[in-house]
Amino acid sequence: MGNATVVDVLLAIILPPLGVFLRFGCHVEFWICLLLTFLGYIPGIIYAIYVLVG
């Protein structure tokens, strides 16, 4: 599962931008995840898990 912990993945499922923010801070990954979450909850989850695991 890469370097992501179980807590990171759970946060990515519950509130995707929070999980990305805790890992990367307020960088590009966070803003992309926030935009995808506003456009649709599922794309935000997919992107957050992709970024955290990858």
mmCIF file as Biopython writes it, N, C-alpha, C and O atoms, coordinates in Angstrom:
data_model
#
loop_
_atom_site.group_PDB
_atom_site.id
_atom_site.type_symbol
_atom_site.label_atom_id
_atom_site.label_alt_id
_atom_site.label_comp_id
_atom_site.label_asym_id
_atom_site.label_entity_id
_atom_site.label_seq_id
_atom_site.pdbx_PDB_ins_code
_atom_site.Cartn_x
_atom_site.Cartn_y
_atom_site.Cartn_z
_atom_site.occupancy
_atom_site.B_iso_or_equiv
_atom_site.auth_seq_id
_atom_site.auth_asym_id
_atom_site.pdbx_PDB_model_num
ATOM 1   N N  . MET A ? 1  ? 0.823   -1.194 0.000  1.0 0.0 1  A 1 
ATOM 2   C CA . MET A ? 1  ? 0.000   0.000  0.000  1.0 0.0 1  A 1 
ATOM 3   C C  . MET A ? 1  ? 0.864   1.254  0.000  1.0 0.0 1  A 1 
ATOM 4   O O  . MET A ? 1  ? 0.399   2.329  0.379  1.0 0.0 1  A 1 
ATOM 5   N N  . GLY A ? 2  ? 2.084   1.125  -0.411 1.0 0.0 2  A 1 
ATOM 6   C CA . GLY A ? 2  ? 2.946   2.299  -0.502 1.0 0.0 2  A 1 
ATOM 7   C C  . GLY A ? 2  ? 3.302   2.846  0.865  1.0 0.0 2  A 1 
ATOM 8   O O  . GLY A ? 2  ? 3.509   2.084  1.809  1.0 0.0 2  A 1 
ATOM 9   N N  . ASN A ? 3  ? 3.372   4.146  0.973  1.0 0.0 3  A 1 
ATOM 10  C CA . ASN A ? 3  ? 3.722   4.765  2.246  1.0 0.0 3  A 1 
ATOM 11  C C  . ASN A ? 3  ? 2.527   5.424  2.913  1.0 0.0 3  A 1 
ATOM 12  O O  . ASN A ? 3  ? 2.695   6.196  3.857  1.0 0.0 3  A 1 
ATOM 13  N N  . ALA A ? 4  ? 1.334   5.132  2.441  1.0 0.0 4  A 1 
ATOM 14  C CA . ALA A ? 4  ? 0.121   5.671  3.052  1.0 0.0 4  A 1 
ATOM 15  C C  . ALA A ? 4  ? -0.307  4.776  4.212  1.0 0.0 4  A 1 
ATOM 16  O O  . ALA A ? 4  ? -0.237  3.550  4.126  1.0 0.0 4  A 1 
ATOM 17  N N  . THR A ? 5  ? -0.742  5.396  5.275  1.0 0.0 5  A 1 
ATOM 18  C CA . THR A ? 5  ? -1.224  4.623  6.408  1.0 0.0 5  A 1 
ATOM 19  C C  . THR A ? 5  ? -2.724  4.400  6.256  1.0 0.0 5  A 1 
ATOM 20  O O  . THR A ? 5  ? -3.372  4.976  5.383  1.0 0.0 5  A 1 
ATOM 21  N N  . VAL A ? 6  ? -3.248  3.564  7.114  1.0 0.0 6  A 1 
ATOM 22  C CA . VAL A ? 6  ? -4.681  3.288  7.096  1.0 0.0 6  A 1 
ATOM 23  C C  . VAL A ? 6  ? -5.464  4.557  7.428  1.0 0.0 6  A 1 
ATOM 24  O O  . VAL A ? 6  ? -6.533  4.793  6.863  1.0 0.0 6  A 1 
ATOM 25  N N  . VAL A ? 7  ? -4.944  5.364  8.329  1.0 0.0 7  A 1 
ATOM 26  C CA . VAL A ? 7  ? -5.616  6.610  8.702  1.0 0.0 7  A 1 
ATOM 27  C C  . VAL A ? 7  ? -5.663  7.564  7.514  1.0 0.0 7  A 1 
ATOM 28  O O  . VAL A ? 7  ? -6.672  8.236  7.302  1.0 0.0 7  A 1 
ATOM 29  N N  . ASP A ? 8  ? -4.574  7.631  6.732  1.0 0.0 8  A 1 
ATOM 30  C CA . ASP A ? 8  ? -4.566  8.487  5.543  1.0 0.0 8  A 1 
ATOM 31  C C  . ASP A ? 8  ? -5.642  8.069  4.550  1.0 0.0 8  A 1 
ATOM 32  O O  . ASP A ? 8  ? -6.349  8.914  4.001  1.0 0.0 8  A 1 
ATOM 33  N N  . VAL A ? 9  ? -5.762  6.785  4.323  1.0 0.0 9  A 1 
ATOM 34  C CA . VAL A ? 9  ? -6.754  6.295  3.371  1.0 0.0 9  A 1 
ATOM 35  C C  . VAL A ? 9  ? -8.165  6.530  3.897  1.0 0.0 9  A 1 
ATOM 36  O O  . VAL A ? 9  ? -9.048  6.897  3.122  1.0 0.0 9  A 1 
ATOM 37  N N  . LEU A ? 10 ? -8.399  6.329  5.181  1.0 0.0 10 A 1 
ATOM 38  C CA . LEU A ? 10 ? -9.725  6.584  5.747  1.0 0.0 10 A 1 
ATOM 39  C C  . LEU A ? 10 ? -10.099 8.060  5.643  1.0 0.0 10 A 1 
ATOM 40  O O  . LEU A ? 10 ? -11.243 8.390  5.328  1.0 0.0 10 A 1 
ATOM 41  N N  . LEU A ? 11 ? -9.146  8.945  5.906  1.0 0.0 11 A 1 
ATOM 42  C CA . LEU A ? 11 ? -9.413  10.376 5.745  1.0 0.0 11 A 1 
ATOM 43  C C  . LEU A ? 11 ? -9.683  10.724 4.287  1.0 0.0 11 A 1 
ATOM 44  O O  . LEU A ? 11 ? -10.508 11.589 3.992  1.0 0.0 11 A 1 
ATOM 45  N N  . ALA A ? 12 ? -8.989  10.051 3.378  1.0 0.0 12 A 1 
ATOM 46  C CA . ALA A ? 12 ? -9.207  10.294 1.953  1.0 0.0 12 A 1 
ATOM 47  C C  . ALA A ? 12 ? -10.604 9.855  1.526  1.0 0.0 12 A 1 
ATOM 48  O O  . ALA A ? 12 ? -11.174 10.428 0.598  1.0 0.0 12 A 1 
ATOM 49  N N  . ILE A ? 13 ? -11.154 8.855  2.186  1.0 0.0 13 A 1 
ATOM 50  C CA . ILE A ? 13 ? -12.502 8.401  1.843  1.0 0.0 13 A 1 
ATOM 51  C C  . ILE A ? 13 ? -13.553 9.295  2.491  1.0 0.0 13 A 1 
ATOM 52  O O  . ILE A ? 13 ? -14.552 9.635  1.857  1.0 0.0 13 A 1 
ATOM 53  N N  . ILE A ? 14 ? -13.339 9.676  3.741  1.0 0.0 14 A 1 
ATOM 54  C CA . ILE A ? 14 ? -14.327 10.482 4.457  1.0 0.0 14 A 1 
ATOM 55  C C  . ILE A ? 14 ? -14.332 11.921 3.956  1.0 0.0 14 A 1 
ATOM 56  O O  . ILE A ? 14 ? -15.388 12.458 3.621  1.0 0.0 14 A 1 
ATOM 57  N N  . LEU A ? 15 ? -13.164 12.544 3.904  1.0 0.0 15 A 1 
ATOM 58  C CA . LEU A ? 15 ? -13.047 13.936 3.467  1.0 0.0 15 A 1 
ATOM 59  C C  . LEU A ? 15 ? -11.744 14.064 2.674  1.0 0.0 15 A 1 
ATOM 60  O O  . LEU A ? 15 ? -10.693 14.349 3.246  1.0 0.0 15 A 1 
ATOM 61  N N  . PRO A ? 16 ? -11.814 13.854 1.366  1.0 0.0 16 A 1 
ATOM 62  C CA . PRO A ? 16 ? -10.600 13.763 0.546  1.0 0.0 16 A 1 
ATOM 63  C C  . PRO A ? 16 ? -9.629  14.941 0.666  1.0 0.0 16 A 1 
ATOM 64  O O  . PRO A ? 16 ? -8.428  14.703 0.794  1.0 0.0 16 A 1 
ATOM 65  N N  . PRO A ? 17 ? -10.084 16.201 0.631  1.0 0.0 17 A 1 
ATOM 66  C CA . PRO A ? 17 ? -9.098  17.284 0.725  1.0 0.0 17 A 1 
ATOM 67  C C  . PRO A ? 17 ? -8.340  17.305 2.052  1.0 0.0 17 A 1 
ATOM 68  O O  . PRO A ? 17 ? -7.180  17.714 2.091  1.0 0.0 17 A 1 
ATOM 69  N N  . LEU A ? 18 ? -8.974  16.876 3.123  1.0 0.0 18 A 1 
ATOM 70  C CA . LEU A ? 18 ? -8.294  16.859 4.424  1.0 0.0 18 A 1 
ATOM 71  C C  . LEU A ? 18 ? -7.150  15.860 4.427  1.0 0.0 18 A 1 
ATOM 72  O O  . LEU A ? 18 ? -6.066  16.152 4.931  1.0 0.0 18 A 1 
ATOM 73  N N  . GLY A ? 19 ? -7.387  14.691 3.869  1.0 0.0 19 A 1 
ATOM 74  C CA . GLY A ? 19 ? -6.322  13.689 3.808  1.0 0.0 19 A 1 
ATOM 75  C C  . GLY A ? 19 ? -5.133  14.166 3.003  1.0 0.0 19 A 1 
ATOM 76  O O  . GLY A ? 19 ? -3.987  13.941 3.393  1.0 0.0 19 A 1 
ATOM 77  N N  . VAL A ? 20 ? -5.394  14.824 1.880  1.0 0.0 20 A 1 
ATOM 78  C CA . VAL A ? 20 ? -4.316  15.340 1.041  1.0 0.0 20 A 1 
ATOM 79  C C  . VAL A ? 20 ? -3.630  16.516 1.730  1.0 0.0 20 A 1 
ATOM 80  O O  . VAL A ? 20 ? -2.408  16.646 1.662  1.0 0.0 20 A 1 
ATOM 81  N N  . PHE A ? 21 ? -4.403  17.368 2.388  1.0 0.0 21 A 1 
ATOM 82  C CA . PHE A ? 21 ? -3.824  18.523 3.074  1.0 0.0 21 A 1 
ATOM 83  C C  . PHE A ? 21 ? -2.875  18.100 4.193  1.0 0.0 21 A 1 
ATOM 84  O O  . PHE A ? 21 ? -1.813  18.698 4.364  1.0 0.0 21 A 1 
ATOM 85  N N  . LEU A ? 22 ? -3.247  17.085 4.946  1.0 0.0 22 A 1 
ATOM 86  C CA . LEU A ? 22 ? -2.394  16.643 6.045  1.0 0.0 22 A 1 
ATOM 87  C C  . LEU A ? 22 ? -1.081  16.052 5.550  1.0 0.0 22 A 1 
ATOM 88  O O  . LEU A ? 22 ? -0.079  16.077 6.265  1.0 0.0 22 A 1 
ATOM 89  N N  . ARG A ? 23 ? -1.078  15.523 4.338  1.0 0.0 23 A 1 
ATOM 90  C CA . ARG A ? 23 ? 0.148   14.947 3.799  1.0 0.0 23 A 1 
ATOM 91  C C  . ARG A ? 23 ? 1.006   15.981 3.074  1.0 0.0 23 A 1 
ATOM 92  O O  . ARG A ? 23 ? 2.221   16.021 3.268  1.0 0.0 23 A 1 
ATOM 93  N N  . PHE A ? 24 ? 0.378   16.829 2.231  1.0 0.0 24 A 1 
ATOM 94  C CA . PHE A ? 24 ? 1.127   17.725 1.353  1.0 0.0 24 A 1 
ATOM 95  C C  . PHE A ? 24 ? 1.031   19.192 1.726  1.0 0.0 24 A 1 
ATOM 96  O O  . PHE A ? 24 ? 1.776   20.009 1.186  1.0 0.0 24 A 1 
ATOM 97  N N  . GLY A ? 25 ? 0.138   19.545 2.631  1.0 0.0 25 A 1 
ATOM 98  C CA . GLY A ? 25 ? -0.050  20.959 2.943  1.0 0.0 25 A 1 
ATOM 99  C C  . GLY A ? 25 ? -0.894  21.632 1.870  1.0 0.0 25 A 1 
ATOM 100 O O  . GLY A ? 25 ? -1.688  20.981 1.190  1.0 0.0 25 A 1 
ATOM 101 N N  . CYS A ? 26 ? -0.718  22.915 1.729  1.0 0.0 26 A 1 
ATOM 102 C CA . CYS A ? 26 ? -1.558  23.696 0.816  1.0 0.0 26 A 1 
ATOM 103 C C  . CYS A ? 26 ? -0.872  23.863 -0.540 1.0 0.0 26 A 1 
ATOM 104 O O  . CYS A ? 26 ? -0.696  24.981 -1.022 1.0 0.0 26 A 1 
ATOM 105 N N  . HIS A ? 27 ? -0.493  22.749 -1.144 1.0 0.0 27 A 1 
ATOM 106 C CA . HIS A ? 27 ? 0.184   22.774 -2.433 1.0 0.0 27 A 1 
ATOM 107 C C  . HIS A ? 27 ? -0.794  22.381 -3.538 1.0 0.0 27 A 1 
ATOM 108 O O  . HIS A ? 27 ? -1.998  22.286 -3.303 1.0 0.0 27 A 1 
ATOM 109 N N  . VAL A ? 28 ? -0.286  22.157 -4.714 1.0 0.0 28 A 1 
ATOM 110 C CA . VAL A ? 28 ? -1.115  21.895 -5.897 1.0 0.0 28 A 1 
ATOM 111 C C  . VAL A ? 28 ? -1.999  20.670 -5.700 1.0 0.0 28 A 1 
ATOM 112 O O  . VAL A ? 28 ? -3.152  20.666 -6.131 1.0 0.0 28 A 1 
ATOM 113 N N  . GLU A ? 29 ? -1.477  19.635 -5.058 1.0 0.0 29 A 1 
ATOM 114 C CA . GLU A ? 29 ? -2.260  18.412 -4.864 1.0 0.0 29 A 1 
ATOM 115 C C  . GLU A ? 29 ? -3.538  18.691 -4.089 1.0 0.0 29 A 1 
ATOM 116 O O  . GLU A ? 29 ? -4.595  18.142 -4.403 1.0 0.0 29 A 1 
ATOM 117 N N  . PHE A ? 30 ? -3.439  19.543 -3.078 1.0 0.0 30 A 1 
ATOM 118 C CA . PHE A ? 30 ? -4.612  19.882 -2.272 1.0 0.0 30 A 1 
ATOM 119 C C  . PHE A ? 30 ? -5.659  20.604 -3.112 1.0 0.0 30 A 1 
ATOM 120 O O  . PHE A ? 30 ? -6.843  20.277 -3.035 1.0 0.0 30 A 1 
ATOM 121 N N  . TRP A ? 31 ? -5.238  21.582 -3.914 1.0 0.0 31 A 1 
ATOM 122 C CA . TRP A ? 31 ? -6.191  22.367 -4.689 1.0 0.0 31 A 1 
ATOM 123 C C  . TRP A ? 31 ? -6.854  21.524 -5.779 1.0 0.0 31 A 1 
ATOM 124 O O  . TRP A ? 31 ? -8.036  21.708 -6.070 1.0 0.0 31 A 1 
ATOM 125 N N  . ILE A ? 32 ? -6.107  20.606 -6.379 1.0 0.0 32 A 1 
ATOM 126 C CA . ILE A ? 32 ? -6.713  19.708 -7.372 1.0 0.0 32 A 1 
ATOM 127 C C  . ILE A ? 32 ? -7.745  18.818 -6.697 1.0 0.0 32 A 1 
ATOM 128 O O  . ILE A ? 32 ? -8.833  18.611 -7.234 1.0 0.0 32 A 1 
ATOM 129 N N  . CYS A ? 33 ? -7.413  18.294 -5.529 1.0 0.0 33 A 1 
ATOM 130 C CA . CYS A ? 33 ? -8.343  17.434 -4.807 1.0 0.0 33 A 1 
ATOM 131 C C  . CYS A ? 33 ? -9.587  18.198 -4.377 1.0 0.0 33 A 1 
ATOM 132 O O  . CYS A ? 33 ? -10.697 17.671 -4.446 1.0 0.0 33 A 1 
ATOM 133 N N  . LEU A ? 34 ? -9.407  19.429 -3.936 1.0 0.0 34 A 1 
ATOM 134 C CA . LEU A ? 34 ? -10.545 20.247 -3.533 1.0 0.0 34 A 1 
ATOM 135 C C  . LEU A ? 34 ? -11.470 20.519 -4.717 1.0 0.0 34 A 1 
ATOM 136 O O  . LEU A ? 34 ? -12.690 20.420 -4.590 1.0 0.0 34 A 1 
ATOM 137 N N  . LEU A ? 35 ? -10.899 20.854 -5.849 1.0 0.0 35 A 1 
ATOM 138 C CA . LEU A ? 35 ? -11.699 21.105 -7.050 1.0 0.0 35 A 1 
ATOM 139 C C  . LEU A ? 35 ? -12.446 19.854 -7.492 1.0 0.0 35 A 1 
ATOM 140 O O  . LEU A ? 35 ? -13.630 19.921 -7.821 1.0 0.0 35 A 1 
ATOM 141 N N  . LEU A ? 36 ? -11.763 18.717 -7.500 1.0 0.0 36 A 1 
ATOM 142 C CA . LEU A ? 36 ? -12.424 17.470 -7.891 1.0 0.0 36 A 1 
ATOM 143 C C  . LEU A ? 36 ? -13.518 17.080 -6.910 1.0 0.0 36 A 1 
ATOM 144 O O  . LEU A ? 36 ? -14.542 16.531 -7.315 1.0 0.0 36 A 1 
ATOM 145 N N  . THR A ? 37 ? -13.319 17.352 -5.639 1.0 0.0 37 A 1 
ATOM 146 C CA . THR A ? 37 ? -14.345 17.038 -4.643 1.0 0.0 37 A 1 
ATOM 147 C C  . THR A ? 37 ? -15.573 17.922 -4.832 1.0 0.0 37 A 1 
ATOM 148 O O  . THR A ? 37 ? -16.701 17.454 -4.673 1.0 0.0 37 A 1 
ATOM 149 N N  . PHE A ? 38 ? -15.365 19.195 -5.169 1.0 0.0 38 A 1 
ATOM 150 C CA . PHE A ? 38 ? -16.510 20.064 -5.433 1.0 0.0 38 A 1 
ATOM 151 C C  . PHE A ? 38 ? -17.250 19.642 -6.695 1.0 0.0 38 A 1 
ATOM 152 O O  . PHE A ? 38 ? -18.476 19.741 -6.752 1.0 0.0 38 A 1 
ATOM 153 N N  . LEU A ? 39 ? -16.531 19.177 -7.697 1.0 0.0 39 A 1 
ATOM 154 C CA . LEU A ? 39 ? -17.168 18.751 -8.944 1.0 0.0 39 A 1 
ATOM 155 C C  . LEU A ? 39 ? -17.891 17.423 -8.787 1.0 0.0 39 A 1 
ATOM 156 O O  . LEU A ? 39 ? -18.878 17.156 -9.472 1.0 0.0 39 A 1 
ATOM 157 N N  . GLY A ? 40 ? -17.401 16.609 -7.894 1.0 0.0 40 A 1 
ATOM 158 C CA . GLY A ? 40 ? -18.026 15.312 -7.639 1.0 0.0 40 A 1 
ATOM 159 C C  . GLY A ? 40 ? -17.265 14.618 -6.536 1.0 0.0 40 A 1 
ATOM 160 O O  . GLY A ? 40 ? -16.034 14.594 -6.548 1.0 0.0 40 A 1 
ATOM 161 N N  . TYR A ? 41 ? -17.969 14.062 -5.597 1.0 0.0 41 A 1 
ATOM 162 C CA . TYR A ? 41 ? -17.326 13.472 -4.427 1.0 0.0 41 A 1 
ATOM 163 C C  . TYR A ? 41 ? -16.432 12.287 -4.799 1.0 0.0 41 A 1 
ATOM 164 O O  . TYR A ? 41 ? -15.334 12.144 -4.261 1.0 0.0 41 A 1 
ATOM 165 N N  . ILE A ? 42 ? -16.897 11.449 -5.707 1.0 0.0 42 A 1 
ATOM 166 C CA . ILE A ? 42 ? -16.152 10.239 -6.094 1.0 0.0 42 A 1 
ATOM 167 C C  . ILE A ? 42 ? -14.827 10.582 -6.780 1.0 0.0 42 A 1 
ATOM 168 O O  . ILE A ? 42 ? -13.811 9.977  -6.440 1.0 0.0 42 A 1 
ATOM 169 N N  . PRO A ? 43 ? -14.789 11.534 -7.740 1.0 0.0 43 A 1 
ATOM 170 C CA . PRO A ? 43 ? -13.471 11.880 -8.311 1.0 0.0 43 A 1 
ATOM 171 C C  . PRO A ? 43 ? -12.488 12.416 -7.274 1.0 0.0 43 A 1 
ATOM 172 O O  . PRO A ? 43 ? -11.285 12.178 -7.386 1.0 0.0 43 A 1 
ATOM 173 N N  . GLY A ? 44 ? -12.979 13.132 -6.276 1.0 0.0 44 A 1 
ATOM 174 C CA . GLY A ? 44 ? -12.111 13.607 -5.210 1.0 0.0 44 A 1 
ATOM 175 C C  . GLY A ? 44 ? -11.519 12.467 -4.405 1.0 0.0 44 A 1 
ATOM 176 O O  . GLY A ? 44 ? -10.343 12.503 -4.046 1.0 0.0 44 A 1 
ATOM 177 N N  . ILE A ? 45 ? -12.323 11.458 -4.121 1.0 0.0 45 A 1 
ATOM 178 C CA . ILE A ? 45 ? -11.847 10.286 -3.385 1.0 0.0 45 A 1 
ATOM 179 C C  . ILE A ? 45 ? -10.805 9.530  -4.204 1.0 0.0 45 A 1 
ATOM 180 O O  . ILE A ? 45 ? -9.756  9.147  -3.687 1.0 0.0 45 A 1 
ATOM 181 N N  . ILE A ? 46 ? -11.099 9.323  -5.473 1.0 0.0 46 A 1 
ATOM 182 C CA . ILE A ? 46 ? -10.173 8.584  -6.337 1.0 0.0 46 A 1 
ATOM 183 C C  . ILE A ? 46 ? -8.837  9.308  -6.425 1.0 0.0 46 A 1 
ATOM 184 O O  . ILE A ? 46 ? -7.780  8.687  -6.314 1.0 0.0 46 A 1 
ATOM 185 N N  . TYR A ? 47 ? -8.886  10.620 -6.624 1.0 0.0 47 A 1 
ATOM 186 C CA . TYR A ? 47 ? -7.637  11.380 -6.727 1.0 0.0 47 A 1 
ATOM 187 C C  . TYR A ? 47 ? -6.866  11.376 -5.410 1.0 0.0 47 A 1 
ATOM 188 O O  . TYR A ? 47 ? -5.642  11.236 -5.408 1.0 0.0 47 A 1 
ATOM 189 N N  . ALA A ? 48 ? -7.569  11.528 -4.299 1.0 0.0 48 A 1 
ATOM 190 C CA . ALA A ? 48 ? -6.896  11.556 -2.995 1.0 0.0 48 A 1 
ATOM 191 C C  . ALA A ? 48 ? -6.196  10.230 -2.714 1.0 0.0 48 A 1 
ATOM 192 O O  . ALA A ? 48 ? -5.057  10.218 -2.250 1.0 0.0 48 A 1 
ATOM 193 N N  . ILE A ? 49 ? -6.860  9.128  -2.988 1.0 0.0 49 A 1 
ATOM 194 C CA . ILE A ? 49 ? -6.232  7.824  -2.755 1.0 0.0 49 A 1 
ATOM 195 C C  . ILE A ? 49 ? -5.063  7.621  -3.708 1.0 0.0 49 A 1 
ATOM 196 O O  . ILE A ? 49 ? -4.025  7.085  -3.319 1.0 0.0 49 A 1 
ATOM 197 N N  . TYR A ? 50 ? -5.230  8.050  -4.953 1.0 0.0 50 A 1 
ATOM 198 C CA . TYR A ? 50 ? -4.147  7.948  -5.936 1.0 0.0 50 A 1 
ATOM 199 C C  . TYR A ? 50 ? -2.912  8.734  -5.483 1.0 0.0 50 A 1 
ATOM 200 O O  . TYR A ? 50 ? -1.788  8.242  -5.587 1.0 0.0 50 A 1 
ATOM 201 N N  . VAL A ? 51 ? -3.119  9.934  -4.988 1.0 0.0 51 A 1 
ATOM 202 C CA . VAL A ? 51 ? -1.998  10.779 -4.573 1.0 0.0 51 A 1 
ATOM 203 C C  . VAL A ? 51 ? -1.358  10.225 -3.299 1.0 0.0 51 A 1 
ATOM 204 O O  . VAL A ? 51 ? -0.133  10.221 -3.177 1.0 0.0 51 A 1 
ATOM 205 N N  . LEU A ? 52 ? -2.160  9.765  -2.364 1.0 0.0 52 A 1 
ATOM 206 C CA . LEU A ? 52 ? -1.613  9.301  -1.097 1.0 0.0 52 A 1 
ATOM 207 C C  . LEU A ? 52 ? -0.875  7.966  -1.242 1.0 0.0 52 A 1 
ATOM 208 O O  . LEU A ? 52 ? 0.160   7.755  -0.610 1.0 0.0 52 A 1 
ATOM 209 N N  . VAL A ? 53 ? -1.393  7.091  -2.053 1.0 0.0 53 A 1 
ATOM 210 C CA . VAL A ? 53 ? -0.774  5.771  -2.202 1.0 0.0 53 A 1 
ATOM 211 C C  . VAL A ? 53 ? 0.405   5.824  -3.161 1.0 0.0 53 A 1 
ATOM 212 O O  . VAL A ? 53 ? 1.408   5.138  -2.965 1.0 0.0 53 A 1 
ATOM 213 N N  . GLY A ? 54 ? 0.276   6.648  -4.202 1.0 0.0 54 A 1 
ATOM 214 C CA . GLY A ? 54 ? 1.313   6.699  -5.246 1.0 0.0 54 A 1 
ATOM 215 C C  . GLY A ? 54 ? 2.527   7.421  -4.892 1.0 0.0 54 A 1 
ATOM 216 O O  . GLY A ? 54 ? 3.448   7.515  -5.704 1.0 0.0 54 A 1 
#
